[in-house]
Structures are given as C-alpha cells and as structure tokens.
C-alpha cells in the first residue's frame, strides 16, 4: 500500500484497489486504478510521481538514468506517445509479470467457490461459510501441510464476502517481516477504523516462525478488534504458537489433498488459457494421474511439476508439444514425501512404527520403517527407538530382544545408509514378532511414582541391608542380622528388603518362581 501511496494515489483508493485485486500484486492494483478511476485531471496529477516511481521518461516510456546522453535509449526502441494524449496514462500490462509467476501462483483460487478440497471447512454449514454470510469473520489460524490451501482460503475469504470493499487485506510473512511491519499495519488499521472506512485483515504466513515476544505483539490488537488476524502454519500450533494467541483464534486444520482434488486442479491449469498452460501444449491423462498420485497431497508440487514438464516438452518439440509421462517423472524426480525431522510427521511415523510392533504386525512395522527411511530419517534415531522398545514392550518375555536391538544399533552405526536398511528391518520384524511384556516398564514407573510422592517418607535403608566397611559402622548396627542367601537359603527367604513402611508394596507383577529361559514361558502380560 505504501508503494501505491508513493505513486500519488490516495490511501483510500490504494486500499480499494488492493482489496479488489486480492492484495498480492502492486502491478494489478495499479492497473485497476488506471482502468477504473482514471480522469484527465487526476492522471495529470499522478503522472510525475508515477514516472519517478517507475523511472520512465514520460515522452518515450523508456528507462532513463541521469543525463548521460550515452545512456539514453535508442530511438528505434522508443514508444511514441501522441502529443494530444499527454495527460493520459497508457495501461500498464501485467502479462509479463504473470508469465514469470509459478503456475501454482497464477492458478491460485480467487473465491472460496474456486477452492478444491477441504470440504470439512468449506461446506455450506461450515464456520467459514456462516461467518461470511453474517459478515462476522473471527480471527483464525490455518494449520496444515504445504500446498493444501491455507493462503488461498485466507485470500479468498475477503473476495467471497458480501462486500469486499469493507475489508483491507494486508499480507505479511513471518519469514521476511518483523514486529515493525506488524506495528505499521496495525497503525494503519487503527486509522482506518477511526475513520469508519474499512476493517483490516492481517494475514501472517508461516506465523510459527515468530518467537514468543513477536507473537505477543498480536494479542492486544486482536483483543480490541483493531485487526482481524489470519495466520497460516505448517507446524503444530500446540507447540509453536503461544497459548494466549490460540485462545484468541480458531484453529482450523487442513488435510492433504486427495488425488482426485489434485487432478481437478491440474486439469483446470491445462484448460485455463489465460492463467494456465499455453494452448499449444497438450497434456496426456497419464501425466495428470501420475502427478496427482505422487505429490503427496501437495497441490503446489503438482502444479509446478506440471509447468516444468510442459517447459521440457516445449523445448524438445517446439509448438504443439505433448507432455509425456517421462517428462512428468523427470520434472518430479522422485515421489514427494511429506516428512520433517522435527515436526508432526516425524513423531507421527515413529509412533506408528512403535504401535505396529507392539501390536505384533511386522508388515505394518516394516512399512512405517520404510516411510521414515525414504523421508530421510536418521537411521541411528530409529535404532535407538528400537532399543527402548525392546525393554519397554518386550522386557522379560524375551530378554534377548535387547541384545538384538543393541546389535542393530551398532551394525547400523558401522554401515550407515543405505546398507543398514535391512538390519533395521530385521530388528523391526524380530521385535514385532517377539512375545510382549510390559511388567518391567510398569514396575519402574510404579516405583518412581512412590519415590516422587514420598510414600513412606523415603525412609533410610534398613540397617541389615547397609554396608559395614568400618568398625564404627558395625558398632552402629550396619549389616547386623543380615542373612547371606547362598549360605542359608531357607532363612534368607524370610528376610525383607524394602523399608518397613513399604513391605506391602509390589512393583513387579511377575509369576513367582519363574527363572531361567523366560522366552519359553507362555505367560500373558
């Protein structure tokens, strides 16, 4: 908006132009103003500022730098302007700007009716549709994987409202913006609110990249209604957004797009001659199907891969090019996998692996292992989790499982990827098929709870269990009346080892007298 004001447009006119064009391009807003609101008087006033902003010579519409005649434009390249039309400004075409935008950006939906997928958020009875009908939009945080429509829905909300001119859409990204940018947007919003003109919608993309103090800057202005806040994040808001911000917003979750949704978007890009692919490019149905099923629900990946495929086909065949499945495979390189080493997918997949092994499903366990390895997970992390599983879920039912898991870690460390994949798979299958017992896991948990809760006041060690290395300690009764079990097994059986206040506690639930090869025992735990 500041750029439009610097051209000489009023703040109201600039805000109206940004709202009408979606707020994502200064070029589009300028075109809209010049085509809808131009007049000889206003254009004459704006002309000098526009010329300075665009660095153009008003007679030639060619760039001019200083007064050096050697740098002046070639007359053959100058664009003549009629003398009697000196007060009229030629329309600034945005076609060149559009052609440099990625296909995914050019095909971005303009209204909610254009959005594909996310039916749970966009059904007729949904929160968003109801809010638009009543003109009472709440502050929202969109949470979902990349390429599922968070930014598109945010921008489409305003264009789908009853009167888009009532809103001013300000788009910022936490990657490139700071608190100062937020403060400037808020000050402008408050000014418009006082004038009773427009309500400002502040869209903050990648909001999880703001730290706690930066997120705090949103709280008072959301609270007093100075702005309508819409955030977008790919990370779990529970861990990356502060609780006060979450309490002021509705968190709406977006799901990965289904293949049929992605197919719809790809066909729309092929058929749209204005914003999509060139009419001279033909795309096989197999290409669309391949991209839809290999983008992992990310529309941006699919659309950009389609554009690269079309570029490759055009470079090879020229006009009337046909995009083949080989072009699509080359453009995509490999199946896109949604995975992050420190986010939700990381923890979701390791949880699925752990629970599949616990349930004895070796097939599922190996599948989740493969998903993690193909996603780039550190193999030693997986090996460490297998060691934990061997004691937590198998324990005394098969003590050799722990040995297997430790050997798996060591072998994976020696070999590394990709050779250690089969070692991890072998250990995963062994642990999934092994007998299970959580007796030790529950025992240590119960004992730690007793200690933390100070049950029995954490009294001292009974005297007969204490070590007595000195004469003084022996005189104090350390080790007195201790019975050495190898010397007197029958008497030692009656000896107690817990503090007196805990004699009735039993932490390990294990069959009495079980010893030796526990793997052969057929007990259920």
PETAQUI-V890831 format. One line per field, one symbol per residue. burial: # if it has 9 or more other ideal C-beta (glycine too) atoms within 8 Angstrom, else .. A space follows every 50 residues. Layout:
burial->???
This chain:
burial->#..##.###.#.###########.#.########...#...##..##.## #.#..###.###.#........#....#..#.......#....#..##.. ..##.####.##..####..##...#######..#.#########.#### ###########..#..########..#...###.##.###.##....### ########.....######.##...##########.#...#...##.##. ##.####.#.##########.#...##...#.##..######.####### ##########.###......#####.######...#.##...#.##..## .###.###..##.######.###.#.#.##.######.#######.###. ##.######.###......##.##########.#.#########.##..# #...##.....###.#......##...##...#........#..#...#. .#...........#...##.#....
